Amino acid sequence: MQRSSRPASVLAGLDLNLIVALRELIGERNVTRAAERLGVTQPAVSASLARLRRHFGDELLVRANGRYELTPLAASLADQVETVCAGAERLLAANRRFDPATSEREFTFLMADYVVAVLGRPLVSAVQAAAPRAGLHLRLVRESLTNEYGDLIRFLDGMVAPSRILVTATHTRSDPLFEDRWIGVAAAGNRLLPAGEVGLEDLTRCSWVAPYHQQGSSGVPVSRQLRLLGIDPHVAVRVESYLSVPSLVAGSDHVALLQERLARRFAEPLGLRLFDVPGELEPIVEALWWHERYEGDPAHAWLRDVFLEVAAAC
């Protein structure tokens, strides 16, 4: 087989154990606890931290108010190092025979907290019943990740996202999981909405709670729907969460768009009014996405089937 003529990777001269140490140092923000997690001595982790500081030209962890805090660079590395470590773990587990009853593999999926609310509990129960020693790492969507799905999916077991999010990404596969629809949410005592039918002019007068909002975006779900409605919203609260939206709307004159499955869970406890939004809103179709490289992975195929079975029952 002909070898590539590309230059040697920077990894050739790097102790890859430093990446694992970096993950624990960022996660624990404490040298002693990181050492406990790694099963090594504190001086060994201190030495790794010193080497990492030299490599990045940054302190990474600094003392403030009697504790360690992440530098801006370290904070920006958190998602990247987690993704790299998860990818390495899957790489080393490749080609092993898969038996759910004995597997200790951890599967990493990216999804919004809304999806966790819909699928999380039955998914965990189904996995634990068939694979009691396996693990699930459910990473929550953050605004900083929304423009990187096409790159991230190469390092994850997969993600649950709207069916249109990754249509332009190459080398991906998907299966639809479940459907939902957008619905308007307001406090029962909202003073800016009429008692009867709500019109677009009424919604334009209100301030909004908008998860993951990016002005004029066609990729962020709520922003896209507002754009399709022709609403240029005054966003009072922008939040990286769907689950927090009902609490932020309750007792205020704010309004929001929310998935109906989620909205109905909170309507009665929080005294929320749910209403149909005028205009044509896109249906919600949440899909399971994965990179084509996992097509032949028996463990991955097994878990995809679990996802589909759980979603069909929800």
C-alpha positions as CSV (number, residue, x, y, z in Angstrom):
1,M,0.0,0.0,0.0
2,Q,1.4,3.4,-1.0
3,R,2.1,5.6,2.0
4,S,0.8,9.2,2.1
5,S,3.4,11.9,1.4
6,R,1.8,14.3,3.9
7,P,4.1,15.8,6.6
8,A,4.3,14.1,10.0
9,S,1.5,15.1,12.3
10,V,2.2,17.2,15.4
11,L,0.9,14.2,17.3
12,A,4.1,12.3,16.6
13,G,6.0,14.5,19.0
14,L,3.2,14.7,21.7
15,D,2.6,12.6,24.7
16,L,-1.0,11.7,24.2
17,N,-1.5,11.1,27.9
18,L,-1.4,14.9,28.2
19,I,-4.7,15.1,26.4
20,V,-6.3,12.8,29.0
21,A,-4.7,14.9,31.8
22,L,-6.0,18.1,30.2
23,R,-9.5,16.7,30.1
24,E,-9.5,15.9,33.8
25,L,-7.8,19.1,34.8
26,I,-10.4,21.1,32.9
27,G,-13.3,19.0,34.3
28,E,-12.2,19.0,37.9
29,R,-10.4,22.4,38.0
30,N,-8.3,20.9,40.8
31,V,-4.9,19.0,40.6
32,T,-5.7,16.7,43.5
33,R,-9.1,15.6,42.2
34,A,-7.7,15.2,38.7
35,A,-5.0,12.9,40.0
36,E,-7.6,10.8,41.8
37,R,-9.6,10.5,38.6
38,L,-6.6,9.5,36.6
39,G,-5.3,7.1,39.3
40,V,-1.9,8.7,39.5
41,T,-0.1,10.9,42.1
42,Q,-0.6,14.6,42.5
43,P,3.0,15.4,41.5
44,A,2.5,13.5,38.3
45,V,-0.5,15.6,37.4
46,S,1.3,18.8,38.5
47,A,4.1,17.8,36.1
48,S,1.6,17.2,33.3
49,L,0.0,20.6,34.0
50,A,3.4,22.3,33.7
51,R,4.0,20.6,30.3
52,L,0.6,21.6,29.1
53,R,1.2,25.2,30.2
54,R,4.5,25.2,28.2
55,H,2.8,23.7,25.1
56,F,-0.1,26.1,25.1
57,G,1.8,29.1,26.4
58,D,-1.0,29.7,28.9
59,E,-1.6,29.0,32.6
60,L,-4.8,27.1,31.9
61,L,-5.6,27.0,35.6
62,V,-5.2,30.0,37.8
63,R,-5.9,30.6,41.5
64,A,-8.7,33.1,42.3
65,N,-10.6,33.5,45.5
66,G,-8.9,30.4,47.0
67,R,-9.7,28.0,44.2
68,Y,-8.6,27.2,40.6
69,E,-10.4,28.8,37.7
70,L,-10.0,28.1,34.0
71,T,-8.3,30.7,31.8
72,P,-10.3,31.8,28.7
73,L,-8.1,29.5,26.6
74,A,-8.8,26.5,28.9
75,A,-12.5,27.2,28.8
76,S,-12.4,27.2,25.0
77,L,-10.6,23.9,24.9
78,A,-13.2,22.1,27.1
79,D,-15.5,20.9,24.3
80,Q,-12.6,20.1,22.0
81,V,-10.7,17.9,24.4
82,E,-13.8,16.0,25.4
83,T,-14.6,15.3,21.8
84,V,-11.0,14.2,21.0
85,C,-11.0,11.8,24.0
86,A,-14.4,10.3,23.2
87,G,-13.2,9.7,19.6
88,A,-10.0,8.1,20.8
89,E,-11.9,5.8,23.1
90,R,-14.1,4.7,20.2
91,L,-11.1,4.2,18.0
92,L,-9.4,1.8,20.5
93,A,-12.7,-0.1,21.0
94,A,-13.1,-0.7,17.2
95,N,-13.3,-4.2,15.8
96,R,-13.9,-5.8,19.2
97,R,-16.7,-8.3,19.4
98,F,-19.8,-6.6,20.9
99,D,-21.9,-8.3,23.6
100,P,-24.3,-5.9,25.2
101,A,-24.4,-7.9,28.4
102,T,-20.6,-7.5,29.0
103,S,-19.7,-4.4,27.1
104,E,-18.2,-1.5,29.1
105,R,-18.2,0.9,26.2
106,E,-19.4,4.5,26.7
107,F,-21.5,6.0,23.9
108,T,-21.4,9.8,23.4
109,F,-24.3,11.6,21.9
110,L,-25.0,15.3,21.4
111,M,-28.6,16.5,21.9
112,A,-30.7,19.3,23.2
113,D,-32.2,19.2,26.7
114,Y,-35.6,19.0,25.0
115,V,-34.6,15.6,23.5
116,V,-33.3,14.4,26.8
117,A,-36.7,15.3,28.3
118,V,-38.5,13.3,25.7
119,L,-36.2,10.3,25.2
120,G,-33.7,10.4,28.1
121,R,-35.4,8.3,30.8
122,P,-36.6,5.4,28.5
123,L,-33.3,5.4,26.6
124,V,-31.3,5.0,29.8
125,S,-33.6,2.3,31.1
126,A,-33.4,0.4,27.8
127,V,-29.6,0.6,27.6
128,Q,-29.1,-0.4,31.3
129,A,-31.5,-3.4,30.9
130,A,-29.6,-4.8,28.0
131,A,-26.1,-3.5,28.7
132,P,-25.8,-2.9,32.4
133,R,-22.0,-2.1,32.3
134,A,-22.2,0.2,29.3
135,G,-22.4,4.0,29.7
136,L,-24.1,6.9,28.0
137,H,-22.6,10.3,27.8
138,L,-25.3,12.8,26.8
139,R,-23.7,16.1,25.8
140,L,-26.0,19.0,25.7
141,V,-26.1,21.4,22.7
142,R,-24.5,24.7,23.4
143,E,-24.7,27.8,21.2
144,S,-21.0,27.6,20.5
145,L,-21.5,24.1,18.9
146,T,-24.4,24.9,16.6
147,N,-22.2,25.9,13.7
148,E,-19.9,22.9,14.1
149,Y,-22.2,20.0,13.8
150,G,-20.6,18.8,10.5
151,D,-17.2,18.6,12.2
152,L,-18.3,17.3,15.6
153,I,-20.2,14.3,14.3
154,R,-16.9,12.8,13.2
155,F,-15.9,12.5,16.8
156,L,-19.2,11.5,18.4
157,D,-21.2,8.3,18.3
158,G,-23.9,10.6,17.0
159,M,-26.4,13.4,17.7
160,V,-30.1,13.9,17.8
161,A,-31.0,17.0,15.8
162,P,-33.8,18.3,13.5
163,S,-33.8,16.4,10.2
164,R,-32.7,19.5,8.2
165,I,-29.7,20.5,10.4
166,L,-27.1,18.2,8.8
167,V,-28.6,17.7,5.3
168,T,-25.5,19.4,3.7
169,A,-23.0,17.6,5.9
170,T,-21.0,15.0,4.0
171,H,-20.6,11.3,5.0
172,T,-23.5,11.3,7.4
173,R,-26.4,8.9,7.9
174,S,-29.7,9.5,9.7
175,D,-32.9,7.9,10.8
176,P,-36.0,9.9,11.9
177,L,-36.9,9.4,15.6
178,F,-40.0,11.4,16.4
179,E,-42.1,14.3,15.4
180,D,-43.5,17.4,17.2
181,R,-44.8,20.9,16.4
182,W,-44.1,24.4,17.5
183,I,-46.6,26.1,19.8
184,G,-46.8,29.5,21.4
185,V,-46.2,29.8,25.1
186,A,-47.1,32.8,27.4
187,A,-48.0,33.3,31.0
188,A,-51.7,33.0,31.7
189,G,-51.7,36.6,32.8
190,N,-49.7,38.1,29.9
191,R,-51.0,41.6,29.5
192,L,-50.0,42.1,25.9
193,L,-51.9,39.2,24.4
194,P,-55.6,39.2,23.6
195,A,-57.8,36.7,25.4
196,G,-58.9,35.1,22.1
197,E,-57.0,34.3,19.0
198,V,-53.4,35.6,18.9
199,G,-52.2,37.4,15.7
200,L,-48.8,38.2,14.4
201,E,-49.1,41.8,15.4
202,D,-49.7,40.7,19.0
203,L,-46.6,38.6,18.9
204,T,-44.6,41.5,17.4
205,R,-45.5,43.7,20.4
206,C,-44.2,41.2,22.9
207,S,-40.7,40.5,24.1
208,W,-39.3,37.0,23.6
209,V,-37.5,34.3,25.4
210,A,-35.6,32.6,22.5
211,P,-33.4,29.6,23.0
212,Y,-30.1,29.6,21.0
213,H,-31.3,32.6,19.1
214,Q,-29.2,34.0,16.3
215,Q,-30.6,37.0,14.5
216,G,-31.6,36.1,10.9
217,S,-30.3,32.5,11.3
218,S,-31.8,29.8,9.1
219,G,-30.0,27.0,11.1
220,V,-31.2,27.7,14.7
221,P,-34.7,26.2,15.0
222,V,-36.5,28.9,16.8
223,S,-34.8,31.7,15.0
224,R,-35.7,30.0,11.7
225,Q,-39.4,29.9,12.6
226,L,-39.5,33.5,13.6
227,R,-37.8,34.4,10.4
228,L,-40.4,32.4,8.4
229,L,-43.2,34.3,10.2
230,G,-41.6,37.6,9.4
231,I,-41.1,38.5,13.0
232,D,-38.1,40.5,14.0
233,P,-38.2,39.8,17.7
234,H,-37.2,41.9,20.6
235,V,-35.3,39.2,22.5
236,A,-35.4,39.9,26.2
237,V,-33.8,36.5,27.2
238,R,-31.5,34.4,25.0
239,V,-30.8,31.1,26.7
240,E,-28.9,27.9,25.7
241,S,-31.7,25.6,26.9
242,Y,-35.2,24.6,26.0
243,L,-36.1,23.3,29.4
244,S,-35.6,26.7,31.0
245,V,-37.9,28.5,28.7
246,P,-41.2,27.8,30.5
247,S,-39.8,29.2,33.8
248,L,-38.5,32.3,32.1
249,V,-41.9,33.0,30.5
250,A,-44.0,32.2,33.6
251,G,-45.2,35.3,35.5
252,S,-43.9,37.7,32.7
253,D,-45.2,39.4,29.6
254,H,-42.7,37.5,27.5
255,V,-43.7,34.9,24.8
256,A,-41.8,32.0,23.3
257,L,-42.0,29.2,20.8
258,L,-41.6,25.8,22.2
259,Q,-42.0,22.2,21.2
260,E,-45.5,21.0,22.2
261,R,-44.3,17.9,24.0
262,L,-42.3,20.0,26.3
263,A,-44.7,22.9,26.6
264,R,-47.6,20.7,27.8
265,R,-45.4,19.3,30.6
266,F,-45.1,22.7,32.1
267,A,-48.3,24.4,31.2
268,E,-50.3,23.5,34.3
269,P,-47.6,23.6,37.0
270,L,-46.4,27.0,35.8
271,G,-49.7,28.6,34.8
272,L,-48.8,28.9,31.2
273,R,-51.1,29.6,28.3
274,L,-50.5,27.6,25.1
275,F,-51.7,28.9,21.8
276,D,-51.5,28.2,18.1
277,V,-49.1,30.6,16.3
278,P,-50.6,32.1,13.1
279,G,-48.7,31.4,9.9
280,E,-46.9,28.4,8.5
281,L,-44.5,26.8,10.9
282,E,-42.3,23.9,9.9
283,P,-43.0,20.5,11.5
284,I,-40.4,19.3,14.0
285,V,-38.7,16.0,12.9
286,E,-35.9,15.0,15.3
287,A,-33.5,12.5,13.7
288,L,-30.6,10.4,14.9
289,W,-27.4,11.3,12.9
290,W,-24.1,9.5,12.8
291,H,-21.0,9.5,10.7
292,E,-20.8,6.8,8.0
293,R,-17.6,5.4,9.5
294,Y,-19.8,3.8,12.2
295,E,-21.9,1.8,9.7
296,G,-20.0,-1.4,10.3
297,D,-19.6,-1.0,14.0
298,P,-21.8,-3.7,15.7
299,A,-22.0,-1.8,19.0
300,H,-23.1,1.3,17.2
301,A,-25.7,-0.5,15.1
302,W,-27.1,-2.1,18.3
303,L,-27.5,1.3,20.0
304,R,-29.1,2.8,16.9
305,D,-31.8,0.1,17.1
306,V,-32.3,0.9,20.8
307,F,-32.8,4.6,19.9
308,L,-35.4,3.7,17.3
309,E,-37.3,1.3,19.6
310,V,-37.4,3.9,22.4
311,A,-38.5,6.7,20.0
312,A,-41.3,4.5,18.5
313,A,-42.7,4.0,22.0
314,C,-42.7,7.7,23.0
